[in-house]
Amino acid sequence: MKTMQIGTLSDHTGVHIETIRYYERESVLPKPTRTSGGRRVYDETDVRMLNFIHKCRGFGYSLKEIVNLLELVDTGRFTCKQIHDRTIEQAKGVSKKIKQLKTMERELLQMASQCGQGNKPKCPIIDSLFLD
């Protein structure tokens, strides 16, 4: 099996080197084998695992949720229905976040509309941020 160093793994997956190291520290990604010189060595299994983690993060899964999914996969103790239900729950969470973001957008645009864009150090946007 072909091996690679962390930079190559990063290039193959689009995951930054520091993020890979973080996933290892947090035990989301297994600790890699090391060369006699102490360099990390990865293989295609690691690429596959990191792609899974990266894609899950992109869908908003927490590291804890990802570890849980990986444990289910490793043990084979899951059904397609269970994964389906988890995916639907994740999608509901994304919908909630979208609504929150739209509310934030409306509020920001409302604040911006109150600004006269003058040249004085007084600004209604800043003032509104200090209010409760």
C-alpha positions in Angstrom: 0.0 0.0 0.0 1.3 3.4 -1.0 2.2 5.7 2.0 2.4 9.5 2.2 3.3 12.2 4.6 0.9 14.7 6.2 1.4 17.4 3.4 0.4 14.9 0.7 -2.6 13.8 2.8 -3.6 17.4 3.2 -3.3 17.9 -0.6 -5.4 14.8 -1.3 -8.2 15.8 1.1 -8.2 19.6 1.2 -7.9 19.4 5.0 -5.2 21.7 6.5 -2.3 20.1 8.2 -3.1 21.7 11.6 -6.7 20.4 11.3 -5.4 16.9 10.6 -3.2 17.1 13.7 -6.1 18.4 15.7 -8.3 15.5 14.6 -5.5 13.1 15.8 -5.2 14.9 19.2 -9.0 14.7 19.6 -9.0 11.0 18.6 -11.3 11.6 15.7 -8.6 10.4 13.3 -6.5 7.5 14.4 -2.9 8.3 15.4 -0.7 7.5 12.3 2.2 5.2 12.2 5.6 7.0 12.3 8.9 6.5 10.6 12.0 5.9 12.6 12.6 9.6 12.2 9.2 10.4 13.8 7.4 11.6 10.7 3.8 10.7 10.3 3.0 8.1 7.6 -0.5 7.8 6.1 -2.1 5.5 3.5 -5.3 5.4 1.4 -7.3 4.2 4.4 -6.4 7.5 6.1 -7.4 9.4 3.0 -10.8 7.7 3.0 -11.3 8.3 6.7 -10.2 12.0 6.5 -12.5 12.5 3.5 -15.4 11.1 5.6 -14.6 13.4 8.5 -14.2 16.4 6.3 -17.4 15.8 4.5 -19.3 15.3 7.8 -17.8 18.6 9.1 -19.0 20.3 5.9 -22.5 19.1 6.7 -22.3 20.6 10.2 -21.8 17.4 12.2 -19.9 17.9 15.5 -16.7 16.0 16.2 -18.6 13.9 18.8 -21.3 13.1 16.2 -18.6 12.1 13.7 -16.9 9.8 16.2 -20.2 8.2 17.0 -20.9 7.6 13.3 -17.4 6.1 12.8 -18.0 3.8 15.8 -21.2 2.6 14.2 -19.4 2.0 10.9 -16.5 0.2 12.6 -18.8 -2.1 14.5 -21.3 -2.6 11.8 -24.0 -1.9 14.4 -26.3 0.4 12.4 -29.1 0.1 9.9 -29.7 2.3 6.9 -32.9 3.6 8.6 -30.9 4.8 11.7 -28.5 6.7 9.4 -31.4 8.1 7.5 -33.1 9.3 10.7 -29.8 11.0 11.8 -29.4 12.6 8.4 -33.0 14.0 8.6 -32.2 15.4 12.1 -29.0 17.0 10.8 -31.0 18.6 8.0 -33.5 20.0 10.5 -30.6 21.6 12.4 -29.3 23.1 9.2 -32.7 24.6 8.4 -32.8 26.1 11.9 -29.4 27.7 11.3 -30.5 29.0 8.0 -33.5 30.7 9.6 -31.2 32.2 12.3 -28.8 33.5 9.6 -31.6 35.1 7.7 -32.8 36.8 10.9 -29.2 38.1 11.4 -29.1 39.3 7.8 -32.3 41.2 8.2 -31.1 42.8 11.4 -27.8 43.8 9.9 -29.5 45.3 6.9 -31.9 47.2 9.2 -29.0 48.6 11.2 -27.2 49.6 8.0 -30.3 51.4 6.7 -30.2 53.6 9.8 -26.7 54.8 9.0 -26.2 58.1 7.2 -22.6 57.2 6.3 -21.4 60.5 7.6 -17.8 61.6 8.3 -18.3 62.0 12.1 -17.3 59.4 14.7 -20.9 58.9 15.7 -22.7 56.0 14.1 -26.1 54.5 14.7 -24.8 51.1 13.9 -22.3 51.2 16.7 -24.9 52.7 19.0 -27.4 49.9 18.3 -24.8 47.3 19.1 -24.4 48.7 22.6 -28.2 48.4 23.3 -29.8 45.4 24.7 
